[in-house]
Amino acid sequence: MPQEVLKLGIPAGSLSAATIELFRKAGFNISGAGRSFLPAIDDDQIQLTMLRAQEMSRYVADGVLDAGITGYDWIMENASDVVEVCELAYSKATSKPARWVLAVPEESKVKKTQDLKGGIIATELVNVTKKFFADKNIDVKVEFSWGATEVKARLVDAIVELTETGTSLVANNLRIIDTVITSTTRFIANKQSWQDKFKKEKIENITMLLKAAIDARSKVGLKMNVEKANLDKILKVLPAEKSPTISSLADPNYIAVEVIIEDKIERTLVPALKRAGASGIITYPLNKVIH
């Protein structure tokens, strides 16, 4: 092992597969994650540890880890004094922020948050939930839930549960009445580690590559051959904010045009380019887009 090593924590559990895939697209190969909480990574300057996202910010704040990936919700829950390096817009299901929501059974008489005064709330996010009700000056008892919180919704007055799509809440016939906190994934660093030249630069390098991999997920590369006489027509079809790369071809009457586009417009853009005179059109996935 080299003398300088960054101790990096990645989340175990539901977010682990998405995290490992994101690192792969960023250029890092992680192996052994299914068998060990100390998986291998093909970078001798990184020492990996897998931890529950709920615990990550505490270990980073205490200096056990130099940096880690966790949710904003758990940083707030643990009141962790860490450097928030960046937001990483990815999760286990979607790229949308996750929400901790206040929910009650469909048959409950509770219609608004104030109706829960004097009630019992079950959640894993105890401290954030207590603050939420305290800020509204609503007196409730908040109890820690050891999981399967949806099941407890009919044993207590309400639950605070994490949701990305709301599917599980609907399946359990629960109704959302308020949002307690919105959370996205964050890359965090220990404050002392952030002052270390090697560690800060290493964290910044990883951040750049992870963000580039996330940005690439919604984009594709597009390349085509264009007769010079048709170039103006092609440029009018391409999104106005895009500046394509134009290269010469062996045939002096033709040029190659290449551009990065949002994948959601690919299916309408490609036929339009074909009609405008483009040929040899190819699209290809991207691993990283660095601005």
QUIWO-V31829 format. One record per residue. N is the residue number from 1. SS is DSSP state (H for helix, E for strand, - for the rest). OMEGA is omega in whole degrees, 0 to 359 (none if undefined). D_LAST is the distance of its C-alpha to the last C-alpha in Angstrom with 1 decimal. Layout:
BEGIN
<<N,SS,OMEGA,D_LAST> <N,SS,OMEGA,D_LAST>>
END
This chain:
BEGIN
<<1,-,176,32.7> <2,-,183,31.0> <3,-,182,32.0> <4,-,183,28.7> <5,-,175,27.5> <6,E,177,25.3> <7,E,189,27.3> <8,E,178,25.0> <9,E,174,26.3> <10,E,187,25.1> <11,E,170,27.0> <12,E,176,30.1> <13,H,190,31.5> <14,H,183,30.0> <15,H,188,26.3> <16,H,183,26.7> <17,H,179,26.2> <18,H,179,22.9> <19,H,180,21.7> <20,H,178,22.9> <21,H,178,21.2> <22,H,178,17.8> <23,H,179,18.3> <24,H,180,19.4> <25,H,178,16.3> <26,H,176,14.4> <27,-,180,16.9> <28,-,178,19.7> <29,-,180,23.1> <30,E,180,25.4> <31,E,177,29.1> <32,-,183,32.3> <33,-,181,30.9> <34,-,185,33.7> <35,-,188,36.4> <36,-,173,35.4> <37,-,173,33.8> <38,-,183,32.6> <39,-,179,30.6> <40,E,175,29.4> <41,E,185,25.8> <42,-,176,25.1> <43,-,184,23.9> <44,-,179,26.9> <45,-,180,25.1> <46,E,172,24.8> <47,E,186,27.9> <48,E,170,27.5> <49,E,176,29.8> <50,E,180,29.9> <51,E,172,31.3> <52,E,180,31.8> <53,H,181,29.1> <54,H,185,32.1> <55,H,193,32.8> <56,H,187,29.4> <57,H,178,28.9> <58,H,181,32.5> <59,H,177,32.0> <60,H,180,28.8> <61,H,181,30.6> <62,-,179,33.6> <63,-,174,31.8> <64,-,173,32.8> <65,-,177,29.2> <66,-,183,26.4> <67,E,180,23.8> <68,E,179,23.7> <69,E,181,22.4> <70,E,179,24.6> <71,E,175,25.0> <72,H,180,25.2> <73,H,183,28.7> <74,H,172,29.9> <75,H,179,28.5> <76,H,181,30.6> <77,H,182,33.6> <78,H,183,33.9> <79,-,186,33.2> <80,-,179,31.0> <81,-,184,30.1> <82,-,173,26.7> <83,E,174,23.2> <84,E,186,20.8> <85,E,179,17.6> <86,E,173,15.5> <87,E,178,16.2> <88,E,186,15.7> <89,-,173,16.4> <90,-,177,18.5> <91,-,185,22.3> <92,-,185,25.3> <93,-,184,25.8> <94,-,174,23.0> <95,-,179,19.7> <96,-,176,21.8> <97,-,175,23.1> <98,E,180,26.4> <99,E,167,29.5> <100,E,187,32.6> <101,E,174,35.2> <102,E,186,38.9> <103,E,178,40.9> <104,E,175,44.6> <105,E,180,46.7> <106,-,184,47.1> <107,-,182,50.7> <108,-,177,50.2> <109,-,180,51.7> <110,-,180,48.7> <111,-,181,46.7> <112,-,185,44.7> <113,H,183,43.6> <114,H,181,46.7> <115,H,183,49.0> <116,H,180,48.2> <117,-,181,50.0> <118,-,183,52.1> <119,-,179,50.4> <120,E,181,48.9> <121,E,177,45.2> <122,E,180,44.0> <123,E,171,40.4> <124,-,184,38.5> <125,-,191,36.5> <126,H,186,39.6> <127,H,179,38.5> <128,H,180,35.8> <129,H,177,38.4> <130,H,180,41.1> <131,H,179,39.0> <132,H,181,38.2> <133,H,178,41.9> <134,H,179,42.9> <135,H,179,40.6> <136,-,180,42.4> <137,-,178,45.8> <138,-,183,46.7> <139,-,177,48.8> <140,-,173,48.1> <141,E,181,48.4> <142,E,181,45.2> <143,E,178,45.8> <144,E,177,43.6> <145,-,181,43.1> <146,-,180,42.9> <147,-,183,41.1> <148,-,187,42.1> <149,H,180,42.0> <150,H,181,42.3> <151,H,185,45.8> <152,H,183,46.8> <153,H,180,46.2> <154,H,176,49.8> <155,-,178,51.2> <156,-,183,49.7> <157,-,179,48.9> <158,E,175,45.1> <159,E,169,42.2> <160,E,188,38.6> <161,E,180,36.5> <162,E,176,32.8> <163,E,172,31.7> <164,-,184,28.6> <165,-,182,30.4> <166,-,185,33.9> <167,H,182,35.6> <168,H,179,37.5> <169,H,179,38.9> <170,H,181,40.1> <171,H,180,41.7> <172,-,179,43.6> <173,-,178,44.7> <174,E,184,42.9> <175,E,180,41.9> <176,E,177,39.0> <177,E,179,40.3> <178,E,174,37.5> <179,E,182,34.1> <180,E,179,34.4> <181,E,174,30.7> <182,E,188,27.4> <183,E,171,25.3> <184,-,180,21.9> <185,E,181,20.9> <186,E,170,20.0> <187,E,185,19.1> <188,E,180,21.8> <189,E,173,23.2> <190,-,185,26.7> <191,H,178,27.1> <192,H,178,28.9> <193,H,181,26.4> <194,H,178,23.6> <195,H,180,25.7> <196,-,186,25.9> <197,H,182,23.7> <198,H,185,23.3> <199,H,179,22.8> <200,H,180,20.3> <201,H,179,18.1> <202,H,178,18.7> <203,H,180,17.8> <204,H,178,14.5> <205,H,179,13.7> <206,H,179,14.9> <207,H,181,13.0> <208,H,183,9.5> <209,H,178,10.8> <210,H,180,12.6> <211,H,178,9.9> <212,H,178,7.9> <213,H,178,11.5> <214,H,181,12.2> <215,H,182,9.5> <216,H,184,10.8> <217,-,183,14.2> <218,-,184,14.3> <219,E,174,13.0> <220,E,172,14.8> <221,E,181,14.6> <222,E,181,17.3> <223,E,182,19.3> <224,E,172,22.6> <225,E,184,25.3> <226,E,172,26.4> <227,E,185,29.5> <228,H,181,28.8> <229,H,182,31.2> <230,H,187,29.2> <231,H,181,25.7> <232,H,179,26.1> <233,H,180,27.2> <234,H,181,24.2> <235,H,178,21.7> <236,H,179,23.6> <237,H,181,23.2> <238,-,177,19.4> <239,-,188,17.5> <240,-,184,17.7> <241,-,182,14.1> <242,-,176,12.9> <243,-,186,13.3> <244,-,171,14.6> <245,E,182,15.2> <246,E,183,19.0> <247,E,178,21.1> <248,E,175,24.8> <249,-,180,27.2> <250,-,176,30.6> <251,-,185,32.2> <252,-,180,31.8> <253,-,184,32.0> <254,E,174,28.9> <255,E,175,25.2> <256,E,180,22.4> <257,E,182,19.6> <258,E,183,16.4> <259,E,173,13.7> <260,E,183,11.7> <261,E,172,13.6> <262,E,184,14.6> <263,H,182,17.3> <264,H,179,19.8> <265,H,184,20.2> <266,H,187,20.7> <267,H,175,24.4> <268,H,183,25.1> <269,H,184,22.8> <270,H,177,24.2> <271,H,180,27.8> <272,H,178,27.1> <273,H,178,25.4> <274,H,180,28.5> <275,H,180,30.8> <276,-,175,29.1> <277,-,179,29.9> <278,-,177,27.0> <279,E,180,28.3> <280,E,184,27.2> <281,E,174,24.5> <282,E,172,22.6> <283,E,184,20.0> <284,E,179,18.5> <285,E,181,16.9> <286,-,174,13.5> <287,-,183,13.4> <288,-,171,9.8> <289,-,182,6.5> <290,-,182,3.8> <291,-,none,0.0>>
END
